[in-house]
Amino acid sequence: MKPHPKSPGRLWPLLALNFFMADMQSGIGPFVGVFLLAHGWSSGLIGTALTLGNVAGMAITTPIGGFIDTTGHKRAWVVVPGIAVVLGSAIILLSQAFWAVAISQIATSVAGAAIVPAVTGITLGLVKQRGFNRQIGRNQAFNHAGNMVGAAASGYLGWHYGYVAVFLLAALFGAISVACVLMIPDQAIDHRAARGTKEDDPDSQPSGFTVLVKHKPLLVLALALAIFHLGNAAIVPLYGLAAVAGDGINGPSFVATTIVVAQATMILASIAAMHAAEARNYWPVMLISFLALPVRGILAYALSGWWGVLPVQILDGVGAGLQSVAVPGMVARSLNGTGRVNLGQGAVITVQGVGAALSPALGGWLAQWIGYQWTFLLLGSFGLIAVALWVALRSAVKGY
């Protein structure tokens, strides 16, 4: 007797994909800041190059989500972007000219933007709405574990062998990711379920694109995330730059440590978010994630170098780990039956990407003008704004 296509035994390629795609998806992205700093770049110029990439990724995410809703070849939206990320990372190693770095960041961000909604759609198509909450929690736990292992290995290899070794590791993880997604049988993916079409009505048609601007829960969620990420996204790269510039710390090993600590926390946070959502809903999970940012800004202000890595990055792990489960879960629940779940995922990622895209440039120039410590406090204050918005408009989102 054949195993059921949605049984746990048939989901292991999906879990393996989430593990290995973590390092492949970002390439050498987390190490770009300290790599460019070592090649004479200023913090403001580094932030500007990163922002160009973030803006490109932000602009393409919503249309990509729409394509993933309609396509019957969802696995290809992991394979092709994965290859593009590896090629984009290689450009930085070949040239540190501004436009070469900018093109690399744009290519990496655009490709990375496709992978998240593609894997979300594949997951929903495999387990459907009733199994999505638990499976997305498992996916994220494996994804964070992959990030942790990849960062630890990258830090070790970068310390001993340089940035080329970091790139080669990302390329290896990329090849394994492609193999994993191809091991998911295409016929096991229910493409109607993958886009959030009504499962009890096979003749139902997808909602129009206007669902994005008419759906209040989606708008509140996206706006709160944009504010949060405007403050949050710049803290990790700036914290690494401050440590390398001020204390002469080894760049690759320090960046790797910040990632490992955060990702280890994210594993636990994603599992906690999964269980919390099963018991209640995602509203309190998101509230806690927003509250982590102002505390993190204060700690980054007060502690520097190795002393601050543990508390600052644990809080980063709490916020990001909770959101990694809560955001796709809220979108899938609130848009269930519309047939536009992946379009909605892309739209939320796009709007929050506005904040994330502006954050490196904002943080980089602020650090150049007023210093790193005061910048951390200002960035942390955006978390309080997100909390205020989330509480004030709770009636729109509390049921999800």
Backbone hydrogen bonds, N-H to C=O, Kabsch-Sander energy under -0.5 kcal/mol:
donor,donor_aa,acceptor,acceptor_aa,energy
7,S,4,H,-2.3
10,R,7,S,-1.7
11,L,8,P,-1.2
15,L,11,L,-1.9
16,A,12,W,-2.8
17,L,13,P,-2.4
18,N,14,L,-2.1
19,F,15,L,-1.8
20,F,16,A,-2.6
21,M,17,L,-2.7
22,A,18,N,-0.6
24,M,20,F,-1.3
25,Q,21,M,-3.3
26,S,22,A,-1.0
27,G,23,D,-1.2
29,G,26,S,-2.8
31,F,28,I,-1.7
32,V,28,I,-0.6
32,V,29,G,-1.5
35,F,31,F,-2.1
36,L,32,V,-2.8
37,L,33,G,-2.3
38,A,34,V,-1.9
39,H,35,F,-0.6
39,H,36,L,-0.7
40,G,37,L,-1.6
41,W,36,L,-2.3
46,I,42,S,-2.3
47,G,43,S,-2.4
48,T,44,G,-1.8
49,A,45,L,-2.2
50,L,46,I,-2.2
51,T,47,G,-2.1
52,L,48,T,-2.0
53,G,49,A,-1.5
54,N,50,L,-2.2
55,V,51,T,-2.8
56,A,52,L,-1.8
57,G,53,G,-2.3
58,M,54,N,-2.5
59,A,55,V,-2.3
60,I,56,A,-1.4
61,T,57,G,-1.1
62,T,58,M,-0.6
64,I,60,I,-1.9
65,G,61,T,-2.3
66,G,62,T,-1.9
67,F,63,P,-2.2
68,I,64,I,-2.5
69,D,65,G,-1.7
70,T,66,G,-1.4
71,T,67,F,-2.2
76,A,73,H,-0.8
77,W,73,H,-0.6
77,W,74,K,-1.0
78,V,75,R,-1.8
79,V,75,R,-2.0
80,V,76,A,-2.1
82,G,78,V,-1.7
83,I,79,V,-1.8
84,A,80,V,-1.9
85,V,81,P,-2.3
86,V,82,G,-1.5
87,L,83,I,-2.0
88,G,84,A,-2.5
89,S,85,V,-2.2
90,A,86,V,-1.5
91,I,87,L,-1.0
92,I,88,G,-0.8
93,L,89,S,-0.9
94,L,90,A,-1.3
95,S,91,I,-2.1
101,V,97,A,-2.4
102,A,98,F,-2.6
103,I,99,W,-2.4
104,S,100,A,-2.1
105,Q,101,V,-2.4
106,I,102,A,-2.3
107,A,103,I,-2.6
108,T,104,S,-2.5
109,S,105,Q,-2.4
110,V,106,I,-2.6
111,A,107,A,-2.2
112,G,108,T,-2.6
113,A,109,S,-1.9
114,A,110,V,-0.8
114,A,111,A,-0.9
115,I,111,A,-1.0
116,V,112,G,-1.0
118,A,114,A,-1.6
119,V,115,I,-2.6
120,T,116,V,-2.3
121,G,117,P,-2.6
122,I,118,A,-2.4
123,T,119,V,-2.4
124,L,120,T,-2.5
125,G,121,G,-2.3
126,L,122,I,-1.5
127,V,123,T,-2.5
128,K,124,L,-2.0
131,G,127,V,-0.8
131,G,128,K,-0.8
132,F,128,K,-0.7
132,F,129,Q,-0.9
133,N,129,Q,-0.6
135,Q,131,G,-2.0
136,I,132,F,-3.1
137,G,133,N,-1.5
138,R,134,R,-1.9
139,N,135,Q,-3.1
140,Q,136,I,-2.3
141,A,137,G,-2.0
142,F,138,R,-2.3
143,N,139,N,-2.6
144,H,140,Q,-2.8
145,A,141,A,-1.9
146,G,142,F,-2.4
147,N,143,N,-2.2
148,M,144,H,-2.4
149,V,145,A,-2.6
150,G,146,G,-2.8
151,A,147,N,-2.6
152,A,148,M,-2.4
153,A,149,V,-2.6
154,S,150,G,-2.6
155,G,151,A,-2.9
156,Y,152,A,-2.1
157,L,153,A,-2.8
158,G,154,S,-3.2
159,W,155,G,-2.1
160,H,156,Y,-2.0
161,Y,157,L,-3.3
162,G,157,L,-0.7
162,G,158,G,-1.1
165,A,162,G,-0.8
166,V,162,G,-0.8
167,F,163,Y,-2.0
168,L,164,V,-2.3
169,L,165,A,-1.9
170,A,166,V,-1.9
171,A,167,F,-2.3
172,L,168,L,-2.1
173,F,169,L,-2.5
174,G,170,A,-2.0
175,A,171,A,-2.1
176,I,172,L,-2.1
177,S,173,F,-2.3
178,V,174,G,-2.2
179,A,175,A,-1.9
180,C,176,I,-2.3
181,V,177,S,-2.4
182,L,178,V,-1.7
183,M,179,A,-0.8
183,M,180,C,-0.8
184,I,181,V,-1.1
188,A,185,P,-1.4
189,I,186,D,-1.3
190,D,125,G,-2.2
190,D,188,A,-0.7
191,H,189,I,-0.9
194,A,190,D,-2.2
195,R,191,H,-0.7
195,R,192,R,-0.8
196,G,193,A,-1.3
197,T,192,R,-2.1
198,K,337,G,-0.6
201,D,198,K,-0.9
204,S,201,D,-1.9
207,S,338,T,-3.5
211,V,208,G,-1.8
212,L,209,F,-1.8
213,V,210,T,-0.9
214,K,210,T,-1.5
215,H,211,V,-1.3
216,K,214,K,-1.1
219,L,215,H,-1.7
220,V,216,K,-2.6
221,L,217,P,-2.2
222,A,218,L,-2.4
223,L,219,L,-2.3
224,A,220,V,-2.3
225,L,221,L,-2.1
226,A,222,A,-2.2
227,I,223,L,-2.1
228,F,224,A,-2.2
229,H,225,L,-2.8
230,L,226,A,-1.5
231,G,227,I,-1.0
231,G,228,F,-0.8
232,N,228,F,-2.4
233,A,229,H,-1.9
235,I,232,N,-1.3
236,V,232,N,-0.6
238,L,234,A,-2.2
239,Y,235,I,-2.7
240,G,236,V,-2.1
241,L,237,P,-2.3
242,A,238,L,-2.8
243,A,239,Y,-1.8
244,V,240,G,-2.5
245,A,241,L,-2.9
246,G,242,A,-2.4
247,D,243,A,-2.0
248,G,244,V,-0.8
249,I,243,A,-1.1
254,F,250,N,-1.9
255,V,251,G,-2.7
256,A,252,P,-2.4
257,T,253,S,-1.9
258,T,254,F,-2.2
259,I,255,V,-2.0
260,V,256,A,-2.7
261,V,257,T,-2.4
262,A,258,T,-1.8
263,Q,259,I,-3.0
264,A,260,V,-2.4
265,T,261,V,-1.7
266,M,262,A,-2.2
267,I,263,Q,-1.8
268,L,264,A,-1.1
269,A,265,T,-2.6
270,S,266,M,-2.9
271,I,267,I,-1.6
272,A,268,L,-2.4
273,A,269,A,-2.5
274,M,270,S,-1.9
275,H,271,I,-2.0
276,A,272,A,-2.6
277,A,273,A,-2.3
278,E,274,M,-1.4
279,A,275,H,-1.7
280,R,276,A,-2.5
286,M,282,Y,-2.3
287,L,283,W,-2.0
288,I,284,P,-2.2
289,S,285,V,-1.7
290,F,286,M,-2.1
291,L,287,L,-1.9
292,A,288,I,-1.1
293,L,290,F,-1.1
295,V,291,L,-1.0
296,R,292,A,-2.0
297,G,293,L,-2.3
298,I,294,P,-1.8
299,L,295,V,-2.1
300,A,296,R,-2.5
301,Y,297,G,-1.7
302,A,298,I,-2.0
303,L,299,L,-2.5
307,W,304,S,-0.9
308,G,305,G,-1.1
309,V,305,G,-0.6
309,V,306,W,-0.6
310,L,306,W,-0.6
312,V,308,G,-2.2
313,Q,309,V,-2.3
314,I,310,L,-2.0
315,L,311,P,-1.7
316,D,312,V,-1.4
317,G,313,Q,-2.3
318,V,314,I,-2.0
319,G,315,L,-2.3
320,A,316,D,-2.6
321,G,317,G,-2.2
322,L,318,V,-2.1
323,Q,319,G,-1.9
324,S,320,A,-2.1
325,V,321,G,-0.7
325,V,322,L,-0.7
326,A,322,L,-2.6
327,V,323,Q,-2.3
329,G,325,V,-1.6
330,M,326,A,-2.9
331,V,327,V,-2.3
332,A,328,P,-2.4
333,R,329,G,-2.2
334,S,330,M,-2.8
335,L,331,V,-2.1
336,N,333,R,-0.9
337,G,196,G,-2.3
338,T,335,L,-2.3
339,G,196,G,-1.5
339,G,335,L,-0.5
340,R,335,L,-0.5
341,V,195,R,-2.4
344,G,340,R,-2.6
345,Q,341,V,-2.5
346,G,342,N,-2.5
347,A,343,L,-2.4
348,V,344,G,-2.5
349,I,345,Q,-2.3
350,T,346,G,-2.2
351,V,347,A,-2.4
352,Q,348,V,-2.7
353,G,349,I,-1.6
354,V,350,T,-0.9
354,V,351,V,-0.8
355,G,351,V,-0.9
356,A,352,Q,-2.1
357,A,353,G,-3.0
358,L,354,V,-1.9
359,S,355,G,-1.7
361,A,357,A,-0.5
362,L,358,L,-2.7
363,G,359,S,-3.3
364,G,360,P,-2.8
365,W,361,A,-2.4
366,L,362,L,-2.2
367,A,363,G,-2.5
368,Q,364,G,-1.4
369,W,365,W,-1.8
370,I,366,L,-3.5
371,G,366,L,-0.6
371,G,367,A,-1.1
375,T,371,G,-1.2
376,F,372,Y,-2.0
377,L,373,Q,-1.4
378,L,374,W,-2.0
379,L,375,T,-2.7
380,G,376,F,-2.2
381,S,377,L,-1.3
382,F,378,L,-0.5
382,F,379,L,-1.1
383,G,380,G,-1.5
384,L,380,G,-0.5
384,L,381,S,-0.6
385,I,381,S,-1.2
386,A,382,F,-2.0
387,V,383,G,-2.2
388,A,384,L,-2.3
389,L,385,I,-2.2
390,W,386,A,-2.5
391,V,387,V,-2.4
392,A,388,A,-2.4
393,L,389,L,-2.1
394,R,391,V,-1.3
396,A,393,L,-1.5
397,V,393,L,-0.7
397,V,394,R,-0.6
398,K,394,R,-2.4
400,Y,397,V,-1.6
